Amino acid sequence: MSTASFVMIILSAISTAAGLPCCLGCVNWLAVPISLATVVVGLIGLASDKDAQTGRGRDVKVHLLAVIIGVVCAAIGTARCGLGCGVV
């Protein structure tokens, strides 16, 4: 599950960064859902990725980082869509 969180972090960051330049603002229409999916994967990882013997969470930092980066990238993408009036 930590691999999924890590991959989603990378996808979220790259898609948000790709949508920041002027002519590529439409990429944010894909970056925001990817970022929200990153948050969901991170939350699922926090809830379900537990060690069977001890019951403690595994790779908690990666899952928490996925939630934080997903929220930040979604906010940036939403703000960028708002600046371009949803078009550019």
Backbone as JSON Lines, residues from 0, in Angstrom:
{"i":0,"aa":"M","n":[0.82,-1.19,0.0],"ca":[0.0,0.0,0.0],"c":[0.87,1.26,0.0]}
{"i":1,"aa":"S","n":[2.05,1.17,0.6],"ca":[2.91,2.34,0.62],"c":[3.43,2.67,-0.78]}
{"i":2,"aa":"T","n":[3.58,1.65,-1.62],"ca":[4.01,1.89,-3.0],"c":[2.94,2.68,-3.75]}
{"i":3,"aa":"A","n":[1.68,2.35,-3.53],"ca":[0.59,3.08,-4.18],"c":[0.58,4.53,-3.72]}
{"i":4,"aa":"S","n":[0.79,4.76,-2.44],"ca":[0.83,6.13,-1.93],"c":[1.99,6.9,-2.54]}
{"i":5,"aa":"F","n":[3.14,6.25,-2.65],"ca":[4.31,6.91,-3.21],"c":[4.11,7.26,-4.69]}
{"i":6,"aa":"V","n":[3.56,6.33,-5.44],"ca":[3.3,6.57,-6.87],"c":[2.29,7.7,-7.04]}
{"i":7,"aa":"M","n":[1.27,7.72,-6.22],"ca":[0.26,8.78,-6.3],"c":[0.84,10.14,-5.92]}
{"i":8,"aa":"I","n":[1.77,10.16,-4.98],"ca":[2.45,11.42,-4.63],"c":[3.18,11.96,-5.85]}
{"i":9,"aa":"I","n":[3.91,11.09,-6.53],"ca":[4.67,11.5,-7.71],"c":[3.73,12.0,-8.81]}
{"i":10,"aa":"L","n":[2.66,11.25,-9.09],"ca":[1.71,11.65,-10.13],"c":[1.04,12.98,-9.79]}
{"i":11,"aa":"S","n":[0.69,13.15,-8.55],"ca":[0.03,14.38,-8.13],"c":[0.95,15.59,-8.27]}
{"i":12,"aa":"A","n":[2.17,15.43,-7.82],"ca":[3.12,16.55,-7.89],"c":[3.47,16.9,-9.34]}
{"i":13,"aa":"I","n":[3.69,15.9,-10.18],"ca":[4.05,16.16,-11.57],"c":[2.88,16.8,-12.32]}
{"i":14,"aa":"S","n":[1.67,16.29,-12.13],"ca":[0.53,16.85,-12.85],"c":[0.21,18.27,-12.39]}
{"i":15,"aa":"T","n":[0.38,18.55,-11.11],"ca":[0.15,19.91,-10.64],"c":[1.22,20.86,-11.15]}
{"i":16,"aa":"A","n":[2.46,20.43,-11.14],"ca":[3.55,21.27,-11.66],"c":[3.39,21.5,-13.16]}
{"i":17,"aa":"A","n":[2.9,20.5,-13.88],"ca":[2.72,20.65,-15.33],"c":[1.6,21.64,-15.65]}
{"i":18,"aa":"G","n":[0.65,21.8,-14.75],"ca":[-0.47,22.71,-15.0],"c":[-0.22,24.14,-14.59]}
{"i":19,"aa":"L","n":[0.93,24.44,-14.02],"ca":[1.19,25.8,-13.57],"c":[1.54,26.8,-14.68]}
{"i":20,"aa":"P","n":[2.26,26.43,-15.74],"ca":[2.57,27.42,-16.78],"c":[1.3,27.94,-17.47]}
{"i":21,"aa":"C","n":[1.44,29.09,-18.09],"ca":[0.29,29.8,-18.67],"c":[-0.52,28.97,-19.66]}
{"i":22,"aa":"C","n":[0.1,28.36,-20.61],"ca":[-0.63,27.69,-21.68],"c":[-1.06,26.27,-21.32]}
{"i":23,"aa":"L","n":[-0.7,25.8,-20.15],"ca":[-1.03,24.44,-19.77],"c":[-1.98,24.36,-18.58]}
{"i":24,"aa":"G","n":[-2.75,25.41,-18.36],"ca":[-3.68,25.45,-17.23],"c":[-4.76,24.39,-17.3]}
{"i":25,"aa":"C","n":[-5.08,23.93,-18.51],"ca":[-6.13,22.91,-18.64],"c":[-5.69,21.57,-18.04]}
{"i":26,"aa":"V","n":[-4.41,21.39,-17.83],"ca":[-3.91,20.16,-17.19],"c":[-4.43,20.06,-15.76]}
{"i":27,"aa":"N","n":[-4.75,21.21,-15.16],"ca":[-5.26,21.19,-13.79],"c":[-6.6,20.49,-13.67]}
{"i":28,"aa":"W","n":[-7.33,20.38,-14.77],"ca":[-8.58,19.63,-14.74],"c":[-8.31,18.15,-14.49]}
{"i":29,"aa":"L","n":[-7.13,17.69,-14.78],"ca":[-6.74,16.32,-14.45],"c":[-5.95,16.25,-13.14]}
{"i":30,"aa":"A","n":[-5.23,17.33,-12.84],"ca":[-4.38,17.32,-11.64],"c":[-5.21,17.31,-10.36]}
{"i":31,"aa":"V","n":[-6.32,18.03,-10.35],"ca":[-7.13,18.09,-9.13],"c":[-7.73,16.72,-8.78]}
{"i":32,"aa":"P","n":[-8.35,16.0,-9.73],"ca":[-8.84,14.66,-9.37],"c":[-7.73,13.68,-8.98]}
{"i":33,"aa":"I","n":[-6.57,13.8,-9.63],"ca":[-5.44,12.94,-9.26],"c":[-5.0,13.25,-7.84]}
{"i":34,"aa":"S","n":[-4.98,14.53,-7.49],"ca":[-4.59,14.93,-6.13],"c":[-5.61,14.44,-5.1]}
{"i":35,"aa":"L","n":[-6.88,14.51,-5.44],"ca":[-7.89,14.0,-4.51],"c":[-7.8,12.48,-4.38]}
{"i":36,"aa":"A","n":[-7.46,11.8,-5.46],"ca":[-7.25,10.35,-5.38],"c":[-6.04,10.03,-4.5]}
{"i":37,"aa":"T","n":[-5.04,10.9,-4.54],"ca":[-3.86,10.72,-3.67],"c":[-4.27,10.82,-2.21]}
{"i":38,"aa":"V","n":[-5.15,11.76,-1.89],"ca":[-5.64,11.89,-0.52],"c":[-6.38,10.62,-0.1]}
{"i":39,"aa":"V","n":[-7.22,10.1,-0.98],"ca":[-8.0,8.9,-0.66],"c":[-7.08,7.7,-0.45]}
{"i":40,"aa":"V","n":[-6.09,7.53,-1.33],"ca":[-5.15,6.41,-1.18],"c":[-4.36,6.54,0.12]}
{"i":41,"aa":"G","n":[-3.96,7.76,0.45],"ca":[-3.24,7.98,1.7],"c":[-4.09,7.66,2.92]}
{"i":42,"aa":"L","n":[-5.35,8.07,2.89],"ca":[-6.25,7.78,4.01],"c":[-6.53,6.28,4.14]}
{"i":43,"aa":"I","n":[-6.71,5.61,3.0],"ca":[-6.92,4.17,3.04],"c":[-5.66,3.47,3.59]}
{"i":44,"aa":"G","n":[-4.5,3.95,3.17],"ca":[-3.26,3.39,3.68],"c":[-3.1,3.59,5.18]}
{"i":45,"aa":"L","n":[-3.48,4.77,5.66],"ca":[-3.41,5.03,7.11],"c":[-4.35,4.11,7.88]}
{"i":46,"aa":"A","n":[-5.52,3.85,7.3],"ca":[-6.52,3.06,8.0],"c":[-6.26,1.55,7.93]}
{"i":47,"aa":"S","n":[-5.7,1.09,6.82],"ca":[-5.66,-0.36,6.63],"c":[-4.26,-0.98,6.61]}
{"i":48,"aa":"D","n":[-3.23,-0.21,6.44],"ca":[-1.88,-0.77,6.33],"c":[-1.29,-0.96,7.72]}
{"i":49,"aa":"K","n":[-1.63,-2.1,8.32],"ca":[-1.2,-2.4,9.69],"c":[-0.37,-3.68,9.71]}
{"i":50,"aa":"D","n":[0.55,-3.72,10.65],"ca":[1.35,-4.92,10.87],"c":[0.47,-5.96,11.56]}
{"i":51,"aa":"A","n":[0.48,-7.18,11.05],"ca":[-0.4,-8.22,11.57],"c":[-0.05,-8.61,13.01]}
{"i":52,"aa":"Q","n":[1.23,-8.59,13.36],"ca":[1.63,-9.05,14.69],"c":[1.42,-7.98,15.75]}
{"i":53,"aa":"T","n":[1.82,-6.75,15.45],"ca":[1.75,-5.7,16.47],"c":[0.5,-4.83,16.36]}
{"i":54,"aa":"G","n":[-0.09,-4.78,15.18],"ca":[-1.27,-3.95,15.0],"c":[-0.96,-2.48,14.77]}
{"i":55,"aa":"R","n":[0.33,-2.16,14.71],"ca":[0.73,-0.77,14.47],"c":[0.8,-0.51,12.98]}
{"i":56,"aa":"G","n":[0.64,0.74,12.61],"ca":[0.66,1.12,11.2],"c":[2.04,0.98,10.59]}
{"i":57,"aa":"R","n":[2.06,0.54,9.32],"ca":[3.31,0.46,8.57],"c":[3.38,1.65,7.63]}
{"i":58,"aa":"D","n":[4.55,2.21,7.49],"ca":[4.8,3.32,6.57],"c":[3.81,4.47,6.78]}
{"i":59,"aa":"V","n":[3.6,4.83,8.01],"ca":[2.67,5.89,8.35],"c":[3.11,7.21,7.74]}
{"i":60,"aa":"K","n":[4.41,7.45,7.72],"ca":[4.93,8.72,7.18],"c":[4.61,8.87,5.7]}
{"i":61,"aa":"V","n":[4.72,7.79,4.94],"ca":[4.44,7.86,3.51],"c":[2.96,8.15,3.28]}
{"i":62,"aa":"H","n":[2.09,7.49,4.02],"ca":[0.66,7.7,3.85],"c":[0.25,9.1,4.3]}
{"i":63,"aa":"L","n":[0.83,9.57,5.38],"ca":[0.53,10.92,5.84],"c":[1.04,11.95,4.84]}
{"i":64,"aa":"L","n":[2.2,11.71,4.27],"ca":[2.74,12.59,3.24],"c":[1.84,12.6,2.01]}
{"i":65,"aa":"A","n":[1.26,11.46,1.67],"ca":[0.34,11.4,0.54],"c":[-0.9,12.26,0.8]}
{"i":66,"aa":"V","n":[-1.41,12.22,2.02],"ca":[-2.57,13.04,2.36],"c":[-2.22,14.52,2.28]}
{"i":67,"aa":"I","n":[-1.1,14.9,2.85],"ca":[-0.71,16.31,2.9],"c":[-0.42,16.83,1.49]}
{"i":68,"aa":"I","n":[0.38,16.11,0.72],"ca":[0.71,16.56,-0.63],"c":[-0.53,16.56,-1.52]}
{"i":69,"aa":"G","n":[-1.4,15.6,-1.34],"ca":[-2.64,15.58,-2.12],"c":[-3.51,16.8,-1.85]}
{"i":70,"aa":"V","n":[-3.64,17.18,-0.59],"ca":[-4.44,18.35,-0.25],"c":[-3.8,19.62,-0.79]}
{"i":71,"aa":"V","n":[-2.49,19.74,-0.64],"ca":[-1.79,20.94,-1.12],"c":[-1.88,21.04,-2.64]}
{"i":72,"aa":"C","n":[-1.65,19.95,-3.34],"ca":[-1.72,19.98,-4.8],"c":[-3.14,20.23,-5.3]}
{"i":73,"aa":"A","n":[-4.14,19.69,-4.61],"ca":[-5.53,19.96,-4.99],"c":[-5.86,21.43,-4.79]}
{"i":74,"aa":"A","n":[-5.36,22.02,-3.71],"ca":[-5.61,23.44,-3.46],"c":[-4.91,24.31,-4.52]}
{"i":75,"aa":"I","n":[-3.69,23.95,-4.87],"ca":[-2.96,24.7,-5.9],"c":[-3.67,24.57,-7.24]}
{"i":76,"aa":"G","n":[-4.06,23.38,-7.61],"ca":[-4.75,23.16,-8.88],"c":[-6.08,23.88,-8.94]}
{"i":77,"aa":"T","n":[-6.83,23.87,-7.84],"ca":[-8.1,24.57,-7.79],"c":[-7.91,26.07,-7.9]}
{"i":78,"aa":"A","n":[-6.9,26.58,-7.22],"ca":[-6.6,28.01,-7.3],"c":[-6.18,28.4,-8.72]}
{"i":79,"aa":"R","n":[-5.4,27.53,-9.36],"ca":[-4.96,27.81,-10.72],"c":[-6.13,27.78,-11.69]}
{"i":80,"aa":"C","n":[-7.08,26.85,-11.5],"ca":[-8.28,26.84,-12.32],"c":[-9.11,28.1,-12.09]}
{"i":81,"aa":"G","n":[-9.15,28.55,-10.85],"ca":[-9.88,29.77,-10.54],"c":[-9.25,31.01,-11.16]}
{"i":82,"aa":"L","n":[-7.94,31.04,-11.19],"ca":[-7.25,32.18,-11.8],"c":[-7.5,32.24,-13.3]}
{"i":83,"aa":"G","n":[-7.63,31.11,-13.92],"ca":[-7.89,31.07,-15.35],"c":[-9.37,31.02,-15.67]}
{"i":84,"aa":"C","n":[-10.21,31.29,-14.68],"ca":[-11.67,31.23,-14.84],"c":[-12.14,29.86,-15.32]}
{"i":85,"aa":"G","n":[-11.39,28.83,-15.01],"ca":[-11.77,27.49,-15.37],"c":[-11.48,27.1,-16.81]}
{"i":86,"aa":"V","n":[-10.92,28.03,-17.58],"ca":[-10.68,27.78,-19.0],"c":[-9.21,27.51,-19.28]}
{"i":87,"aa":"V","n":[-8.35,28.41,-18.88],"ca":[-6.93,28.33,-19.22],"c":[-6.13,27.93,-18.02]}
